[in-house]
Amino acid sequence: MLSKIEEGAYFPEGIKLRGIGRVYTSFSPHLRKYWKRFSLAYLALFAAMLMNLLKPWPLKIIFDYILLNKPMPHRIEFVSSFAGKDKMTLLALLCVAIVGIFLLEGLFTFTRKYFMEDGGERAVNDIRQRVFGHLQMLAHRTGGSADLVVRLTSDIDSLKLMLTQHIQTFVNYFFTFAGIGITMFLMDWQLTLSALAVAPPLYLISFYFSAKVAELTREKRAKESEVATLVQETVTSKDVVKAFAREEQEKKRFAEESEESLDAALQRVRVSKGFGRVVEVIIAVGTAIVVYLGARRALAGFITPGDLIVFVSYLRDLYKPVGGLSELIINFSSSLVCGERVAEILETKVIVTDAPDAAEAPPFKGDVVFENVAFAYEQGQPVLQDLSFRATPGETVALIGSSGTGKSTIVNLLLRFYDPVKGRILIDGEDIRRYTLKSLREQISVVLQEPMLFHRTIRENIEYGRPDASIEDIVNAASAAQAHDFISRLSNGYDTFIKEGGANLSGGQRQRIVLARAILKNAPIFILDEPVTGLDAATEARLNETLGRLMEGKTSFIIAHNFSTIMRADLILMIEEGRITGQGTHEQLLARNSQYRQLYNLQRAEP
């Protein structure tokens, strides 16, 4: 059973772990990889905590045994042995000890922060690379790209806070609370119990509010993803927005989405900050009670004034974990939600993977067979039904038909973006599922309908088809694609950077660069989806001639609506509702297929 998390993305339903267990299970390999760094950080943490416990004791000794001249107990008489009977020397040594304790605490704190940040940054970098790598394996129809960007950036940054700060802070608070609590209990158990009286209600309130904040954080992150999606959608479609004069409507729509995101954020702030003030009031009440009872016990002679100073000093550190843990639970809950969103990507099912016994594909001859192939993107909605045909080596196959009939799905299956739900696809007599994905796709050149270019130089975009190509090979491929002349006229030639989405190039120029990329790859199987879209008639004619030469001896699949491209194919397949409704050469289909003849005559009649 699959549960939908984003359009086109699925993860297994029934995952038992939730919260910290789920996040730890997903990312523990990356944490264990840097266990030495984390171990050093926690050792330094414990050392700093010990220094913190020692801080008030020099003041107690100074106050009780130097200023008030009380006799020093046997358990700490060793302190006076360093100074003999000279109180001034003892005072100086105790002041040096205060400085030394603070210096050591600072050193251990620096060590703790350095190794924790170092290990955390490295682990998060590994996690980000793992998530990015996993995204490359997901089905190419996986939607929510803006949401995925949010998860890959800000959600991972929030996850880093949990790994490098929140967990460490929790450990620090826990052991500080335990250490100080035990020390205070040994000094005066009655006063300690009164100090701890505020702890249970604080923790109960904390857990209640943490659940509330976690819920509000999920809502806030979801709204942020919706805003990011809207921004991406509007920016990439800005020409359509302008053409339909919908700028004001889009501004209004963005304002509404932004306001909803703001409301979710402010609601979270109100809950978390309001809770913080409640905690401060409870802690103030607890402090007042301890000071009152402690002063009475000191006046009654149960404890010394120095003990009260130590106790009040410890009280601040005791309540710091109590109050801090309340805030930490809220911050931890927020980061945990982000961690779960990142883990959700890793749980997303990879639809197509290499078989355990997959082998490297040998050089293809190009004999391609679709054998009773059926496929559906969603259960109960078939796209291809019992589809069978054969493309012999060196043959050009044209796929024509109405939009949404399954033409692009055929080439997607050949590339193994998906696998058939029934039937099989053979190349040179072998099921393509027997080959590794990499070795299969390396022998197929692709020109998609939408020319996709990277924000890199033109040279890098062309050589993407063959990274080891020389500049001469790149120029030859660009010349064959009728792209060399316009590239040469650019200020930086082949080193010109292409803006995002190819914004600094025309549609025809983008298409020719994509063609050059496919030409450079020179694979035995070609897939061309509307290869001459957006080109003028003269360039189209020249490119058709070039493509004809390049496809000689190669098995080619062309999706096209222009009959100047279709009519030269060796085999034309009419695809309607996922079935082949007619096949043959241009002349054969003209003679015996009325639907093909009608399409041809309609296009000839166009001016």
LOKE-345287 format. One record per residue (C-alpha): x negated, y, z; residue in one letter; residue number from 1. Coordinates in steps of 0.001 Angstrom, whole numbers. Each point is the difference from the previous one (the first is absolute). Example, Ala and Ser with C-alpha at 12.3 -4.5 7.8 and 13.67 -1.06 7.14 Angstrom:
BEGIN
-12300 -4500 7800 A 1 .
-1370 3440 -660 S 2 .
***
This chain:
BEGIN
0 0 0 M 1 .
-1410 3358 -969 L 2 .
796 3347 1552 S 3 .
-338 3198 -1983 K 4 .
-2205 2719 1504 I 5 .
-569 2131 -3088 E 6 .
1354 -158 -3503 E 7 .
-1674 -3004 -1560 G 8 .
-2069 -880 3092 A 9 .
844 -2910 2244 Y 10 .
-1374 -1592 3144 F 11 .
891 -3297 1700 P 12 .
2977 270 2317 E 13 .
-107 -1532 3439 G 14 .
-3345 1336 1216 I 15 .
-4 -757 3718 K 16 .
-2580 2509 1172 L 17 .
939 3606 519 R 18 .
-1754 3025 1421 G 19 .
-3551 -403 1256 I 20 .
-23 -3757 -706 G 21 .
881 596 -3628 R 22 .
-2582 2758 -433 V 23 .
-2742 -1953 1788 Y 24 .
661 -3117 -2095 T 25 .
-261 2061 -3193 S 26 .
-3179 1881 881 F 27 .
-1859 -2127 2569 S 28 .
-2541 -1322 -2573 P 29 .
-1205 3569 -576 H 30 .
-210 686 3746 L 31 .
-1918 -3214 692 R 32 .
-2469 877 -2741 K 33 .
-1220 2932 2103 Y 34 .
314 -1624 3419 W 35 .
-3554 996 1031 K 36 .
780 3693 -426 R 37 .
3291 -326 1849 F 38 .
-1690 -2027 2772 S 39 .
-2628 2711 533 L 40 .
2761 2603 77 A 41 .
1908 -1865 2710 Y 42 .
-3154 -638 2055 L 43 .
-667 3735 -106 A 44 .
3634 579 943 L 45 .
-325 -2116 3152 F 46 .
-3290 1714 907 A 47 .
1631 3438 -380 A 48 .
2914 -1152 2163 M 49 .
-2446 -1068 2712 L 50 .
-1633 3436 -107 M 51 .
3448 1543 311 N 52 .
669 -2049 3153 L 53 .
-3284 1235 1519 L 54 .
676 3701 -655 K 55 .
1733 1032 3270 P 56 .
-2221 -1982 2377 W 57 .
-2932 2454 166 P 58 .
2563 2686 944 L 59 .
1405 -2215 2754 K 60 .
-3473 -566 1439 I 61 .
-806 3721 -188 I 62 .
3282 1006 1639 F 63 .
211 -2641 2748 D 64 .
-3590 -769 886 Y 65 .
-1847 3241 -759 I 66 .
2531 2786 527 L 67 .
2079 -1651 2784 L 68 .
-3038 -1899 1387 N 69 .
1941 -3262 422 K 70 .
-2025 -3173 556 P 71 .
-613 -1851 -3251 M 72 .
1657 -3465 -192 P 73 .
-2290 -3019 -272 H 74 .
1254 -864 -3501 R 75 .
-1454 3212 -1450 I 76 .
-2982 539 2321 E 77 .
-2291 -937 -2907 F 78 .
770 3463 -1481 V 79 .
-1712 1795 2887 S 80 .
-3065 -2245 -268 S 81 .
-1030 1909 -3139 F 82 .
-207 3270 1912 A 83 .
-860 -1127 3502 G 84 .
1471 2326 2632 K 85 .
-204 3158 -2126 D 86 .
3541 1036 -894 K 87 .
-1172 2602 -2529 M 88 .
-1930 -2639 -1911 T 89 .
3047 -2269 124 L 90 .
2162 2886 -1243 L 91 .
-2397 620 -2897 A 92 .
-50 -3706 -890 L 93 .
3787 -177 64 L 94 .
226 3040 -2304 C 95 .
-2475 -1682 -2366 V 96 .
2180 -3139 207 A 97 .
3056 2050 -1024 I 98 .
-1854 1274 -3068 V 99 .
-1360 -3491 -747 G 100 .
3454 -1581 223 I 101 .
1438 2590 -2405 F 102 .
-2941 -435 -2390 L 103 .
368 -3786 -25 L 104 .
3735 271 -452 E 105 .
-573 2312 -2981 G 106 .
-2565 -2373 -1510 L 107 .
2271 -3025 375 F 108 .
2966 1947 -1360 T 109 .
-2007 1056 -3053 F 110 .
-1118 -3597 -562 T 111 .
3561 -1232 351 R 112 .
1417 2545 -2439 K 113 .
-2789 -488 -2548 Y 114 .
218 -3790 -233 F 115 .
3792 4 156 M 116 .
285 2586 -2788 E 117 .
-2710 -1754 -2026 D 118 .
1675 -3404 263 G 119 .
3473 1462 -505 G 120 .
-953 1977 -3100 E 121 .
-1679 -3059 -1526 R 122 .
2967 -2250 829 A 123 .
2510 2493 -1404 V 124 .
-2103 391 -3149 N 125 .
126 -3795 -440 D 126 .
3758 3 634 I 127 .
553 2756 -2557 R 128 .
-2031 -1917 -2597 Q 129 .
1855 -3209 781 R 130 .
3395 1688 -328 V 131 .
-1053 1677 -3260 F 132 .
-1239 -3325 -1347 G 133 .
3277 -1640 981 H 134 .
1933 2727 -1797 L 135 .
-1880 -859 -3209 Q 136 .
1359 -3545 258 M 137 .
3644 983 366 L 138 .
2524 -115 -2807 A 139 .
-396 2967 -2339 H 140 .
3669 927 450 R 141 .
-513 559 3721 T 142 .
1674 3335 737 G 143 .
-420 2689 2630 G 144 .
-3463 1110 -1140 S 145 .
165 3251 2013 A 146 .
977 -1967 3102 D 147 .
-2936 -2351 -612 L 148 .
-2338 2998 -175 V 149 .
1328 1230 3367 V 150 .
-586 -3447 1497 R 151 .
-3485 -252 -1479 L 152 .
-1068 3422 1306 T 153 .
1801 1601 2945 S 154 .
1400 -3260 1417 D 155 .
-3471 -1577 -7 I 156 .
-1414 3142 1640 D 157 .
2617 -372 2746 S 158 .
-903 -3698 280 L 159 .
-3616 1083 522 K 160 .
1069 2071 3013 L 161 .
1577 -3097 1504 M 162 .
-3125 -2107 -585 L 163 .
-2596 2580 1055 T 164 .
1806 2064 2634 Q 165 .
3308 -1305 1286 H 166 .
-1099 -3557 863 I 167 .
-3247 1280 1519 Q 168 .
1891 2622 1987 T 169 .
2411 -2655 1230 F 170 .
-2894 -2182 1223 V 171 .
-1599 3053 1624 N 172 .
3248 936 1737 Y 173 .
675 -3549 1149 F 174 .
-3388 -593 1603 F 175 .
-234 3559 1343 T 176 .
3391 -441 1622 F 177 .
-994 -3418 1382 A 178 .
-3421 1133 1234 G 179 .
1207 3204 1636 I 180 .
3099 -1716 1389 G 181 .
-2054 -2730 1671 I 182 .
-2492 2550 1382 T 183 .
2813 2165 1384 M 184 .
1734 -3051 1434 F 185 .
-3175 -958 1889 L 186 .
-265 3541 1339 M 187 .
3647 335 1135 D 188 .
2627 -2453 -1226 W 189 .
2946 1989 1364 Q 190 .
-997 3176 -1821 L 191 .
-694 -2030 -3139 T 192 .
3488 -1500 27 L 193 .
1536 3456 286 S 194 .
-2131 1132 -2954 A 195 .
1149 -2987 -2083 L 196 .
3673 525 802 A 197 .
446 2116 -3153 V 198 .
-1577 -2604 -2307 A 199 .
2992 -2380 -543 P 200 .
2477 2688 -1109 P 201 .
-2668 1546 -2220 L 202 .
-671 -3252 -1830 Y 203 .
3692 -811 -377 L 204 .
622 3416 -1493 I 205 .
-3090 -396 -2216 S 206 .
1111 -3273 -1537 F 207 .
3479 1356 -631 Y 208 .
-1305 3099 -1739 F 209 .
-2673 -1926 -1946 S 210 .
2715 -2089 -1668 A 211 .
1899 3185 -818 K 212 .
-3102 1671 -1439 V 213 .
-865 -3114 -2045 A 214 .
3460 118 -1559 E 215 .
-326 3713 -749 L 216 .
-3507 -533 -1428 T 217 .
1296 -2628 -2427 R 218 .
2655 2452 -1132 E 219 .
-2575 2794 -302 K 220 .
-2416 -2107 -2077 R 221 .
2831 -1167 -2254 A 222 .
1033 3609 -591 K 223 .
-3611 971 -752 E 224 .
-168 -2781 -2586 S 225 .
3227 1253 -1587 E 226 .
-1449 3506 -221 V 227 .
-3210 -1371 -1556 A 228 .
2038 -1998 -2512 T 229 .
2021 3076 -940 L 230 .
-3178 2068 -453 V 231 .
-1572 -2646 -2199 Q 232 .
3171 -443 -2036 E 233 .
463 3740 -542 T 234 .
-3656 717 -824 V 235 .
-251 -2836 -2529 T 236 .
3326 1045 -1560 S 237 .
-486 3759 155 K 238 .
430 393 -3774 D 239 .
3410 -1663 206 V 240 .
921 2250 2931 V 241 .
-981 3083 -1983 K 242 .
1674 -1195 -3185 A 243 .
3331 -402 1796 F 244 .
-489 3181 2051 A 245 .
399 -1950 3237 R 246 .
-2691 1780 2033 E 247 .
2422 1451 2532 E 248 .
1788 -3323 468 Q 249 .
-3309 -1780 570 E 250 .
-1055 2682 2495 K 251 .
3282 -488 1836 K 252 .
-402 -3771 -40 R 253 .
-3554 289 1326 F 254 .
1125 2428 2695 A 255 .
2685 -2449 1136 E 256 .
-2457 -2911 148 E 257 .
-2576 2177 1754 S 258 .
2579 1184 2545 E 259 .
947 -3605 782 E 260 .
-3689 -834 507 S 261 .
-365 3094 2211 L 262 .
3043 -960 2077 D 263 .
-1404 -3497 551 A 264 .
-3380 1446 1011 A 265 .
1505 2584 2369 L 266 .
2243 -2590 1628 Q 267 .
-3060 -2127 708 R 268 .
-1824 3042 1407 V 269 .
2938 874 2261 R 270 .
136 -3500 1420 V 271 .
-3758 -457 491 S 272 .
-772 3489 1353 K 273 .
3086 93 2189 G 274 .
-1037 -3309 1453 F 275 .
-3474 1403 693 G 276 .
1486 2753 2120 R 277 .
2064 -2523 1988 V 278 .
-3188 -1942 702 V 279 .
-1787 3143 1212 E 280 .
2783 771 2478 V 281 .
-8 -3561 1390 I 282 .
-3787 86 392 I 283 .
176 3384 1760 A 284 .
2526 -1433 2460 V 285 .
-2270 -2999 629 G 286 .
-3037 2240 549 T 287 .
1881 2182 2469 A 288 .
1133 -3049 1985 I 289 .
-3563 -1398 200 V 290 .
-1524 3352 1028 V 291 .
2632 437 2687 Y 292 .
-351 -3520 1430 L 293 .
-3792 43 -392 G 294 .
-366 3260 1889 A 295 .
2165 -1374 2827 R 296 .
-2090 -3176 179 R 297 .
-3221 2047 64 A 298 .
1360 2176 2810 L 299 .
983 -3143 1876 A 300 .
-3547 -1378 -354 G 301 .
865 -3011 -2190 F 302 .
-2258 1285 -2786 I 303 .
-2802 2567 -169 T 304 .
254 3283 -1942 P 305 .
-2616 -1457 -2384 G 306 .
2223 -3025 -568 D 307 .
2849 2367 -879 L 308 .
-2243 1829 -2504 I 309 .
-949 -3315 -1627 V 310 .
3629 -1124 80 F 311 .
1324 3167 -1622 V 312 .
-2808 -140 -2572 S 313 .
910 -3596 -787 Y 314 .
3677 920 -61 L 315 .
-589 2208 -3027 R 316 .
-1731 -2862 -1793 D 317 .
2674 -2462 1157 L 318 .
2822 2098 -1403 Y 319 .
-1904 763 -3193 K 320 .
476 -3604 -1235 P 321 .
3586 31 1263 V 322 .
890 3213 -1837 G 323 .
-2395 -659 -2876 G 324 .
1308 -3514 -514 L 325 .
3482 1415 -387 S 326 .
-1193 2259 -2838 E 327 .
-2231 -2776 -1333 L 328 .
2933 -2390 -299 I 329 .
1771 2544 -2186 I 330 .
-3071 640 -2197 N 331 .
-724 -3715 -128 F 332 .
3571 -690 -1110 S 333 .
-373 2516 -2831 S 334 .
-3290 -1516 -1180 S 335 .
1431 -3484 352 L 336 .
2824 894 -2384 V 337 .
-2593 1200 -2524 C 338 .
-2031 -3172 542 G 339 .
3073 -2103 -722 E 340 .
627 1961 -3197 R 341 .
-3556 -765 -1137 V 342 .
329 -3650 1045 A 343 .
3229 -132 -2007 E 344 .
-2028 580 -3175 I 345 .
-2268 -2947 803 L 346 .
3073 -2135 659 E 347 .
1432 927 -3389 T 348 .
110 -3112 -2110 K 349 .
-2463 -264 -2875 V 350 .
2163 -1503 -2718 I 351 .
-2772 -1208 -2341 V 352 .
-3273 -1473 1249 T 353 .
-2674 -2368 -1244 D 354 .
846 -3663 432 A 355 .
-2322 -1863 2422 P 356 .
-1515 -1915 -2914 D 357 .
20 2919 -2474 A 358 .
-2882 -68 -2477 A 359 .
-1767 2645 -2050 E 360 .
1684 337 -3380 A 361 .
-2149 -982 -3003 P 362 .
-232 2386 -2989 P 363 .
3521 112 -1434 F 364 .
812 -839 -3597 K 365 .
3374 1677 451 G 366 .
2594 -2762 -421 D 367 .
2825 1305 2225 V 368 .
3131 -2043 737 V 369 .
3063 1008 2062 F 370 .
1771 -3231 906 E 371 .
3579 273 1340 N 372 .
-913 3043 2079 V 373 .
2546 1531 2361 A 374 .
-573 2912 2369 F 375 .
1890 2354 2312 A 376 .
-1288 2918 2061 Y 377 .
2906 -511 2385 E 378 .
1807 -3241 675 Q 379 .
3168 -398 -2050 G 380 .
-990 2682 -2541 Q 381 .
-1921 -1819 -2767 P 382 .
-2215 2086 -2279 V 383 .
-1287 -2840 -2217 L 384 .
1935 -3189 -686 Q 385 .
-1426 -3188 -1533 D 386 .
-2365 1967 -2231 L 387 .
-2319 -2002 -2302 S 388 .
-2343 1081 -2804 F 389 .
-3572 -476 -1186 R 390 .
-2650 2480 -1152 A 391 .
-2812 -1742 -1868 T 392 .
-3597 1306 169 P 393 .
-394 3238 -1908 G 394 .
3741 515 -360 E 395 .
1757 3293 716 T 396 .
3328 -303 1820 V 397 .
2369 2976 168 A 398 .
2639 185 2741 L 399 .
3026 2137 -784 I 400 .
3385 546 1572 G 401 .
1980 2366 2168 S 402 .
-1514 1540 3128 S 403 .
202 -2267 3046 G 404 .
244 -3262 -1946 T 405 .
-3230 -1498 1338 G 406 .
-2666 988 -2533 K 407 .
-2398 1468 2557 S 408 .
754 -2896 2360 T 409 .
-1375 -2420 -2614 I 410 .
-3409 1692 -3 V 411 .
102 412 3798 N 412 .
355 -3765 285 L 413 .
-2862 -537 -2437 L 414 .
-2177 2231 2189 L 415 .
1288 -1895 3074 R 416 .
1317 3078 1700 F 417 .
2747 -2518 780 Y 418 .
449 -3722 -503 D 419 .
3027 -1570 -1739 P 420 .
2684 -1435 2259 V 421 .
388 -2730 -2598 K 422 .
-2081 -1242 -2905 G 423 .
-3651 773 -678 R 424 .
-2341 2090 -2116 I 425 .
-2915 -1679 -1760 L 426 .
-3156 1408 -1533 I 427 .
-1948 -2443 -2153 D 428 .
2114 -2809 1410 G 429 .
-620 745 3717 E 430 .
2455 1485 2494 D 431 .
-1316 3479 836 I 432 .
621 -706 3709 R 433 .
-2990 -2365 -145 R 434 .
-2305 2981 -596 Y 435 .
-1156 2658 2446 T 436 .
1781 3323 -405 L 437 .
-3242 1857 -652 K 438 .
-1223 -2322 -2759 S 439 .
3457 15 -1631 L 440 .
422 3774 -25 R 441 .
-3574 642 -1108 E 442 .
915 -1577 -3352 Q 443 .
3078 2156 -610 I 444 .
-146 3611 -1189 S 445 .
2998 2130 953 V 446 .
1417 3306 -1219 V 447 .
3066 808 2083 L 448 .
2875 2213 -1075 Q 449 .
-898 2676 2563 E 450 .
-3687 967 -528 P 451 .
-1510 -314 3481 M 452 .
-3254 1876 538 L 453 .
-2150 393 3110 F 454 .
-1232 3251 1515 H 455 .
-3468 -678 -1375 R 456 .
-1983 940 -3094 T 457 .
1165 -1012 -3463 I 458 .
-3040 -2254 -273 R 459 .
903 -1776 3247 E 460 .
3601 -414 -1136 N 461 .
-1042 -1610 -3284 I 462 .
-2698 -2237 1486 E 463 .
2552 -1249 2548 Y 464 .
696 -2677 -2610 G 465 .
-3656 -1098 47 R 466 .
-2114 1545 2786 P 467 .
-3317 -1144 -1510 D 468 .
647 1700 -3355 A 469 .
-2601 2365 -1422 S 470 .
831 3564 -994 I 471 .
-268 -1073 -3652 E 472 .
2655 -2664 560 D 473 .
2225 2560 1736 I 474 .
-369 2480 -2869 V 475 .
732 -2727 -2560 N 476 .
3156 -1024 1882 A 477 .
1115 3630 253 A 478 .
-647 488 -3726 S 479 .
2056 -3086 -830 A 480 .
2830 1415 2142 A 481 .
-184 3363 -1824 Q 482 .
-1073 1631 3281 A 483 .
-3657 904 -591 H 484 .
668 3259 -1849 D 485 .
2175 1616 2682 F 486 .
-2256 -1309 2794 I 487 .
-3030 1579 -1656 S 488 .
1760 3361 -87 R 489 .
521 -2 3784 L 490 .
-2409 2109 2066 S 491 .
-1637 -3013 1636 N 492 .
774 -2581 -2629 G 493 .
165 -3523 1394 Y 494 .
-915 1364 3457 D 495 .
3181 2089 139 T 496 .
1992 -783 3126 F 497 .
3587 -1017 -591 I 498 .
2406 1699 2369 K 499 .
2540 -1992 1954 E 500 .
2349 -1746 -2406 G 501 .
-1975 1363 -2977 G 502 .
1495 3472 480 A 503 .
-2799 1665 -2031 N 504 .
663 -2213 -3051 L 505 .
2904 -307 -2382 S 506 .
2083 -3152 -119 G 507 .
-1605 -1074 -3269 G 508 .
-3503 589 1372 Q 509 .
763 -2085 3071 R 510 .
1351 -2790 -2182 Q 511 .
-3133 -41 -2158 R 512 .
-2292 -236 3039 I 513 .
2031 -2948 1263 V 514 .
-290 -1602 -3424 L 515 .
-3769 556 56 A 516 .
-131 -1781 3352 R 517 .
1797 -3042 -1427 A 518 .
-2108 51 -3159 I 519 .
-3215 44 2047 L 520 .
1102 -3046 1971 K 521 .
393 -1932 -3277 N 522 .
1820 -2943 1612 A 523 .
1336 -2974 -1993 P 524 .
3592 870 994 I 525 .
1476 3472 -515 F 526 .
3137 1421 1619 I 527 .
1227 3307 -1389 L 528 .
3101 1630 1442 D 529 .
1021 2810 -2389 E 530 .
-3667 572 -982 P 531 .
625 3034 -2234 V 532 .
2533 1832 2174 T 533 .
-452 3793 -25 G 534 .
-2230 133 -3090 L 535 .
605 1971 -3160 D 536 .
747 -1858 -3205 A 537 .
-3502 380 -1480 A 538 .
-1765 -1173 3185 T 539 .
2541 -2785 378 E 540 .
-734 -1262 -3506 A 541 .
-3767 73 585 R 542 .
352 -1760 3372 L 543 .
2254 -2686 -1444 N 544 .
-2688 -678 -2569 E 545 .
-2671 -102 2735 T 546 .
2104 -2268 2209 L 547 .
607 -2288 -2945 G 548 .
-3756 -457 -454 R 549 .
-622 -414 3735 L 550 .
2725 -2624 390 M 551 .
-1403 -2167 -2762 E 552 .
-827 -3371 1546 G 553 .
1675 966 3298 K 554 .
3370 -1063 1363 T 555 .
1988 3191 431 S 556 .
3305 883 1604 F 557 .
1551 3310 -999 I 558 .
3030 1588 1620 I 559 .
1182 2680 -2384 A 560 .
3051 1715 -1421 H 561 .
-1738 1501 -3017 N 562 .
380 -2289 -3002 F 563 .
-3260 1269 -1517 S 564 .
-1662 -2006 2784 T 565 .
2499 -2859 204 I 566 .
279 -972 -3665 M 567 .
-3673 -991 -268 R 568 .
294 -2602 2797 A 569 .
-355 -3708 -816 D 570 .
2890 -843 2335 L 571 .
2790 2297 1165 I 572 .
2107 -1006 3010 L 573 .
3401 1608 522 M 574 .
614 55 3789 I 575 .
3477 625 1384 E 576 .
1101 -708 3583 E 577 .
-3112 -2042 631 G 578 .
459 -2326 -2963 R 579 .
-1485 -220 -3485 I 580 .
2828 840 -2388 T 581 .
-2099 -12 -3119 G 582 .
-3572 -697 -1120 Q 583 .
-2014 58 -3166 G 584 .
-1880 2396 -2231 T 585 .
1325 3406 -988 H 586 .
1250 -1322 -3343 E 587 .
1613 -3075 1560 Q 588 .
1865 2020 2635 L 589 .
1153 2560 -2551 L 590 .
1471 -2832 -2011 A 591 .
1770 -1953 2742 R 592 .
398 2143 3135 N 593 .
2658 2708 -204 S 594 .
-1012 1629 3285 Q 595 .
-3615 382 -1163 Y 596 .
1148 1287 -3373 R 597 .
2237 2565 1705 Q 598 .
-2847 1269 2211 L 599 .
-2295 244 -3008 Y 600 .
2522 1914 -2089 N 601 .
758 2388 2874 L 602 .
-3673 882 372 Q 603 .
-452 451 -3755 R 604 .
2969 2378 -19 A 605 .
-1584 2223 2655 E 606 .
-1500 3225 -1406 P 607 .
***
